[in-house]
Amino acid sequence: NAGVMQNPRHLVRRRGQEARLRCSPMKGHSHVYWYRQLPEEGLKFMVYLQKENIIDESGMPKERFSAEFPKEGPSILRIQQVVRGDSAAYFCASSPPVPDRKNIQYFGAGTRLSVL
Amino acid sequence: QQQVKQSPQSLIVQKGGISIINCAYENTAFDYFPWYQQFPGKGPALLIAIRPDVSEKKEGRFTISFNKSAKQFSLHIMDSQPGDSATYFCAATGGGGSNYKLTFGKGTLLTVNP
């Protein structure tokens, strides 16, 4: 039973390029969350998605960032025209279809994005 | 605005000692307080969690103490082992239908010397 899978593990982009981060949730999970961890900071919530729906994107920067979770395939976090300040670790988490009050989220190993 | 403040930033403990990490929160709507453990190159993993209707929860060598009136909670690791060396994050969630949105502290890097 594979856990949350993220790829790539490391991604290097030059300023102005696009970054695509992928997340496959745990088997049977249909809720996906993206968090960003800046150096020396805790994880910050970005977006919560269910299949084909964005439930809460209150933590997403207003420009250049987008996320999707299609009916088939992994969830994608897309960053257009990356800048150096986008360098961070991006973590994806997933939870079962009917989260209980605990709403335990299972995290992937993250994608470390470096913008040159 | 940082809603969950965590201290210390780093901690060094001898094997067999007690590690204590503290967190304070501001949002009184929070109703679920998990602790996550993160090893280098890995994602955070849930370690233990507590709700504010209890003052303490123990699982093995790990104990959460919760003080609702002070809006503080802490993680105690008894008989600390070198394998416990990791970064620990406290978190909080709940209230207003957004029980999925984890708010994390900045983390504590724990080093347990042999």
Boltz contact constraints between the chains, C-beta under 6 A:
constraints:
  - contact:
      token1: [A, 41]
      token2: [B, 106]
      max_distance: 6.0
  - contact:
      token1: [A, 42]
      token2: [B, 89]
      max_distance: 6.0
  - contact:
      token1: [A, 42]
      token2: [B, 104]
      max_distance: 6.0
  - contact:
      token1: [A, 42]
      token2: [B, 105]
      max_distance: 6.0
  - contact:
      token1: [A, 42]
      token2: [B, 106]
      max_distance: 6.0
  - contact:
      token1: [A, 42]
      token2: [B, 107]
      max_distance: 6.0
  - contact:
      token1: [A, 43]
      token2: [B, 104]
      max_distance: 6.0
  - contact:
      token1: [A, 45]
      token2: [B, 101]
      max_distance: 6.0
  - contact:
      token1: [A, 48]
      token2: [B, 100]
      max_distance: 6.0
  - contact:
      token1: [A, 91]
      token2: [B, 43]
      max_distance: 6.0
  - contact:
      token1: [A, 103]
      token2: [B, 99]
      max_distance: 6.0
  - contact:
      token1: [A, 103]
      token2: [B, 100]
      max_distance: 6.0
  - contact:
      token1: [A, 104]
      token2: [B, 46]
      max_distance: 6.0
  - contact:
      token1: [A, 107]
      token2: [B, 43]
      max_distance: 6.0
  - contact:
      token1: [A, 107]
      token2: [B, 44]
      max_distance: 6.0
  - contact:
      token1: [A, 108]
      token2: [B, 43]
      max_distance: 6.0
  - contact:
      token1: [A, 109]
      token2: [B, 42]
      max_distance: 6.0
  - contact:
      token1: [A, 109]
      token2: [B, 43]
      max_distance: 6.0
  - contact:
      token1: [A, 110]
      token2: [B, 43]
      max_distance: 6.0
